């Protein structure tokens, strides 16, 4: 009845007035450290409130059904009104916020008008169905979102992140999560600063571009502050921790979640925009129905609004495709990359550690002087490269360990990205790096090295110089990842037109690998800044570029690319900046990633169509077949559950894979 509808609105207005006078201004509370328990508590409370509202909507449906079809009394009537008032507060509040703050008519306002109109025309059962659907759809979305966030956190937490901590003047390697405030972390040239803190010993040139956007490296000395995720270009520092490692990890997880579970694609945003813009036309159609066929038909016309279906099926599909990606050990840190992947036509691969095995092998060791043996050359190289994260450095260190060689401590270090490293060991200056590095340092290339280069068969040679004289070289044999050839074939089938290798290695090994894989092009002897220029050049030609890399050398190019991908086990700065990380340490799911991106795009378009189908059916039925409100609800529910089923399709794939 009209009186009941008036009571509902009056009760809400009274509550809002009471809240206004009850609320008192409070001081802002600043929480400096993110706390998972606090965040989880807030989420649990929200879930409990939603669960409670859903249960009361079930009770309201039962009472309304009894009143509408079986038995009506003053007690049932007042209970029915009370439940309407209680359940209507959340969406009326959202409608009010949208109308007053955003100055637009939203789907929540349409729902509010629809509920009031249903009650005013004695359609109590229908009003309760509409309320129950609102809370049920909210519950489905919240449950899916919570599951998606849990999967993302679990996948992210699998990534190992170790640091060197000074304990009793001895450097000890330990997990980042295990360090505490005031612990002293040792960070060397080429490494990423893992914590926020103060330098208490040493000096360094630090690239803060990833964090602050500064184009030039910053000189840092004792007393200066350093930040997590910045890279030491040269130098060595001891950092006293101001924020424990777990804080940094939680902050990054929070940032990832903000860019994934809450993001909206262009298709989704367009659909939601259409839903909001359709609010006024739906009111107009409802007014026309009021004049033509009466208040019951007007209410039925208003119920034909499709906004809530679009606003549920789109996010559900997105979250479930993120779940599907997580199931395949694909960490999507920026959800927008899923949308961008559908337009990628160019993929650039870093060579070492990306196309090749993460851990290459040491081949033969070339000796230039009878005064040194192979083990001597290996010891000097391994000592110099011991704390570098590059795969070649790891291979050299691993070979020394396998040979049971004892490594001396280094006294000083200077790492030049893309060239090599200079260290001091027992008053001897050791230089380890590429031929280009040795040439820049003004050294003469021995005949033994030139001969080895001629017969290197495309393998990389790492030169070792002692006191500015090249004494030997270490042959690095890069093993091709076993999955790469199938991946290249799969990418071709998925419409990728241009595949190329971008490497800091020499022409011969790069060309050999490109020809073996059937690449369209290859770039060799490329410095970090030049990798980014290659990306920009291709973009200027109208190509959409995905860069796949694993090292400090790739960071600038990864930031320039439309989509950036890294793999677990790569340098921290690469995995921190990449939009997508393959957590299984391989590229085996690269084609699956493109399938997931295309699947999401297809699902969102299908969801839009499914959401719109009930609209013309309802309107034709209302104006020509005199559909009631209940009839339109039945048709809407068919569309609603069809959309839900389609959005849940990725979960079926997960269950199928588990079997």
C-alpha positions, 0 to 999 in steps of 0.5 A: 500500500501507499502508506507502507511505502511512505513508512519505509521512506520515512523510517529511512529519513528518520534513521539518517537524521538520527545518524547525523546528530549522533555522529561526532567529529573524531581525530584522524587515526594514522596506521603506519604499518599495514597489519593483515590481522586488522585488514582481515578483521575488517573484511570479516566484519563486512562479510558477516554483515552481508551474510546477516542481510542475506539471511534477513532477506530470506526471512523477508521473502518467507513473510512476504510470501505468507502475506501475499498468498496465504495469510495476512494479519496486522502482526504479519503486516508490521513484521513485513514492513519492519523487514523491508525497512531493515533490508532497504537501508544499504542500497537506499544509502548507496542511491542517496550517495550517488544522487547527491555526491555524483549528481547522477541517477544510478541503478541503486536509485532504480532499485529503491524506486522499484521496491517502493513502487512494488510495496505501494502496489501490494506486490510484496512477494516481488519486492522481497525477491528483488531485495534477496537478489540484491544481497545474493548477488553481492554475496556471490561477488564478495565471496569470489573476490575474497577467494581471488585475493587469497589465491593472489596472496598465496601465489605472491608469498611463494616467491623467495626473497633472501637478504644478507644480514650482518650478524656478529660481523658475519654476513648471513643469508636469510629470508626477508620476512625474518629480518627485524627493525634495527637489523643491519642488511648488507647490499652490494653493487647490482643488488636491490635494496630490500628494506627501508633504512639508514646507511650506517657504513659505506656509500653507493650510487642508487637508481631510485627511478622505479620508486621516485621517477628520478632520471639520475641515480642518487649518491648516498652516504652514511646517514642517508635514507634508502628505500626498498625496490631501489637498485645499487649501481655502484658501491656497497652499503650497510643499511640499518632497517627502519621497517621490517621486511614483512611490512614491505611485502604486505605493502606490495601485496596490497598494491598488487590487489589494488591493481588486480581484483578491483580493476575494470576493463574498457568493456566492463567500464563501457557496460557499466556506463551504459547501465547508468545512462539507461536509468533515465530512459528506464524511468521514461519507459516506466512513466509511459507504461503508467499512462498506458497500462497502469501502475503494475505495468509501470513497476514491471517496466522499471524492473526491466533495468539491466544494470545490476546484471552487468555490474555483477557478471563483469566483475565475477568473470574478471575475478574468476579469470584471475583465479584461473591464472593463479591456478596456472602459477601466473601472478597478474600484478596489474589487471590492466595487463589482461586487457592489453594482452589482447592487443599485443602483436609484438613480443621481445625476449631477453636472451640470457635467463629468459629464453635460455635456462635460468642457470647456464653452465660453465664450459671450458676455461681458457688460460692465457698465462702459465702462471695461473691455472683454471681453478685460479681463474674460476676462484677470482671470477666467482669471488667477484660475482658471488653476490650478483643475481645475474644467471651468468654470475650464478653459474660461475659461483655454482661451478666453483662450489661444485669444484669445492673451491674456497672463495676469498672475501672482496674488499671493494666493488664497482659494478657497471650494468651491461659491462662487468664488475671490478673488485679488489681481492688481497690488493689485486684488482680483479675485473670480470666481464665482457670483451667490450668491458675489457676494451673500454678498460684499455686492455689488450686481448690475448691471442688465446682469447681471440682464438677461443672467440673464433671457435666459441660456437656462439657461447659467451666468454666471460673475461677475467683480468688481474691487475689490468691484464687478461689472464683467462676467460670462462665459457658460458654455455646457455641451455635453451629452455625445453618449452621455448620451441613449442611456445614460439609455435603457439604464439604464432598460432595466436596471431603474434606477428613479430618475435625478436630477441633483445640481448646484451650478448654478441652477434654470433650467439644471439643470431644462432639462437634466433635462427634456431627458434625461427625469430623474425629479428634479433638485436645484439650488444644492446645496452639497457637504455638501448633496449628501451629505445627498441621498444619505443621505436616499435611502438612508434611504428604502431606495434603493441609490445610485450617485453619478457625479461629477468634482469636489472638490464631489462628494467627500463625496457619493461617499464616502456613496454605495453605489457611486461613479463618476468619469471620467478627466480629473476632479479627482484627489481624485474619481478617487482616491476613486471605486470605479470610473473610466472611463478613456476620459473618457466615460460611454459604458461605464456600461451595460456596467459594469452588464452586467459586474456582472450577468454576474459575479453570474450566472456565480458562481451558475452556477459553484456549480451546476456545482460541485455537479452531480458530487456526487449523480452520484458518490454514487449511482454509488458506492453503487448502481453500484459506481463506482471512484475513477477513475470519480469522477475522470472525472465530477469532471473533466467538472464541473471543466472545465465550470466552467473553461470557464464562468469563462473566458467573459468572455475569449471576449468580449474576443477577439470585441471585438478581431476 
